[in-house]
Amino acid sequence: MDRNMKFEEEFSELNKFYKMRNPERIYEFINNNKGLIKLLNEAEPYLISKFPNGIFELQKHDDITGEGYHKLYVNIFVDEETFNNGFMDNIHEINGKLIPLEKELNLMMKFILMPGVEGY
C-alpha cells in the first residue's frame, strides 16, 4: 500500500473516535507532523478509561503571535460533575503516560489535552 493511501486510511480511522473541527486543517497538520496519528491512537485507550462518557474533538490551533507554535488540541468534553471531580488530575495522568512517546516522536508541544464541559 502506498504511503499516501496508508495515511488516508489511518486519518479516516481517527473519525471513529474523534470529532473534528475543520478536518481539512487537521488533516494538513497531522500530515505535516509525522507520528501524530500514532500518538492519537495511543491516547485513545487512556481517554476512554479516564473519561468513559467523554466527547473527544480535535481542533487545530494556530499561533497568532507569529512564532510558529501550532498545536493540535484534543478537546475533552465531559459533564459538569466529572469536570469538577478530578478532571485535571486525570489529564495530568494521561499526559504523564504520553510524554515519553511525544519525546520519541519529536512532538512535544504539538499535542495538547484541553478540558471542556459539555454544552458550553
N, C-alpha and C positions, 0 to 999 in steps of 0.2 A: 504494500500500500504506500503510495507516495506521501511525503511529509505533509503536504497541504491537506490532503484528504484525511489523514490521521488527525491533524489539528482540528479540522472542521467537525469531525466525529466527536472528538473529545470536548470541544466547545459546546456542541449541541447537547451533550450529556449533562453539562452543568445546569441546563434549563430544567432538568428533572428535580433539582433540589433548590436552586437559587432562582429567585425572581431577578429580572434585570431592568435597571433604569438606564435607558439609552444603550441598547445592546450593541449598536454599531461601534460606539466609542469604547465599550468594554471589550469587544472583540479585538479592536486595534491595539488597545493597551496590553491585553493578555498575549496577543501575537508578538508584540514587541518586547515582552518581558518573559522570556522562556522560563518555565518552571512554575508559573502561577497556577496553571491547571493542576499540577501535582500538589501544590500547597493547598489549593481549594478542596481537592479531593481528600487530602489528609485531614483537613479541618472538619469535614462533614460529620464523621462519627463523634467527634468531641462536641460539636454544636448540638447534635441530636441528643447526646447523653445529658448535657447540662440544660438544654432548653427544648425539651421534647415537644412543646406546643408552640415553639417559636416560628416566626416567619423570617426567612433569610433572603436579603436582597443585595445584589451587587450594584455599586454605584462608582463610576469613575470620578475622581476628584482632581480638578486642575488647580495647580498652584497659580494664584493670581499675583504673587509677588514677583514673578519672572525668574525665580531662581531654579525652576525646573523640578520641583518636588511633587511630581504627580503620583497619585496613590489609587489603589483600589480599596474602597470601603466595603466591608461586609456589614451591612446594617442588620442588627438583630432586634426584631420587634417581638416583645413579649407583653403579657398582661401586666397591669399595674402591681398586682401582688408579687409576681415574680420579680419585677423590676426593683421593688422595694425590699426584697429579701435575699441578699447575697448575689445580686446580678453581677456587680463589678468584680467580686471575688471569683466568680465563675469565668469571667472574661480573662482575668489575670492568670487563672489556672490553665486555660486553653492556650493563651499566649506563651506561657512557660513551656508547654509541650511542643509548640510550633516553632519557637525561636531557633532551635538547632537546625531545623530544615530550612528556615528562612536564610540563615547564615550560609548553609551549604549551597543553596541555590542563588546566593548573592541577591536576595530580595528584601533585605532589611529596609524598613520604612516604605515599602511598596504595597503592603497589605495591612490594613487596619480594621480591627473589630470595633464596631460602633454600636453603642446602646440606643435603644428606642422603645417607646411604649406604643402598642397597637392603638390605632385610632387618632394619634396625634400628628 
